[in-house]
């Protein structure tokens, strides 16, 4: 296999390009960039810094990655971006690396899809099969689990955790952590239930979805304190993997608030 570079593009001689890389017109690739097998830059893509793009990724015009993070704490030390295989970045996507006095690496898993005009800020940690819809903005130090879907024009506040298989509605403003399998909507966002459509599409059994529904009703009932209901759910569903994933997510960072259902008050 060969490497195909359009003559109008600038690719630093120190950049590492694997077999099958294709670089279209007017791209810039810096000296510390590493492109995996069959990566394609459609055109007018700008990649700098210690940026690693996994095999079979495709980057569309005006994608920018690797420029210094928008964090005043960053002092110019070594930081990087690591992207897994088969992810797609549509037009005007912007990805920032980590911060030298915090988490130095921004990570994106495999098979992710960033739609037009999306932004992942410094120190982001994203799992696999995540979809980021048009215009979504993700703040610094955000963690996003596998198979999460972020709706168009949503905003995710810095340090927020989004659990696996969660769904964020379009234009939602998310400032608190979202449980795995949760569905949130609104500004400010509130928990609107479970992501049942996503669970069905991904082949979760009716029994597992039923257990999640029951545990959800227990967790977010009005009786008792939330801590008591959490303990009750852990005791009742201790052998149910999906429910215990939610329990573990909540208990993992007790200093973070959880996105809760709307009370109507």
HELIX and SHEET records of a PDB file:
HELIX    1   1 UNK A  196  UNK A  201  1                                   6    
HELIX    2   2 UNK A  206  UNK A  219  1                                  14    
HELIX    3   3 UNK A  226  UNK A  236  1                                  11    
HELIX    4   4 UNK A  241  UNK A  252  1                                  12    
SHEET    1   A11 UNK A   4  UNK A   5  0                                        
SHEET    2   A11 UNK A  22  UNK A  23  1                                        
SHEET    3   A11 UNK A  40  UNK A  41  1                                        
SHEET    4   A11 UNK A  58  UNK A  59  1                                        
SHEET    5   A11 UNK A  88  UNK A  89  1                                        
SHEET    6   A11 UNK A 113  UNK A 114  1                                        
SHEET    7   A11 UNK A 131  UNK A 132  1                                        
SHEET    8   A11 UNK A 149  UNK A 150  1                                        
SHEET    9   A11 UNK A 167  UNK A 168  1                                        
SHEET   10   A11 UNK A 182  UNK A 186  1                                        
SHEET   11   A11 UNK A 189  UNK A 194 -1                                        
SHEET    1   B 9 UNK A  10  UNK A  11  0                                        
SHEET    2   B 9 UNK A  28  UNK A  29  1                                        
SHEET    3   B 9 UNK A  46  UNK A  47  1                                        
SHEET    4   B 9 UNK A  64  UNK A  65  1                                        
SHEET    5   B 9 UNK A  94  UNK A  95  1                                        
SHEET    6   B 9 UNK A 119  UNK A 120  1                                        
SHEET    7   B 9 UNK A 137  UNK A 138  1                                        
SHEET    8   B 9 UNK A 155  UNK A 156  1                                        
SHEET    9   B 9 UNK A 173  UNK A 174  1                                        
SHEET    1   C 8 UNK A  16  UNK A  17  0                                        
SHEET    2   C 8 UNK A  34  UNK A  35  1                                        
SHEET    3   C 8 UNK A  50  UNK A  53  1                                        
SHEET    4   C 8 UNK A  80  UNK A  83  1                                        
SHEET    5   C 8 UNK A 105  UNK A 108  1                                        
SHEET    6   C 8 UNK A 125  UNK A 126  1                                        
SHEET    7   C 8 UNK A 143  UNK A 144  1                                        
SHEET    8   C 8 UNK A 161  UNK A 162  1                                        
END                                                                             
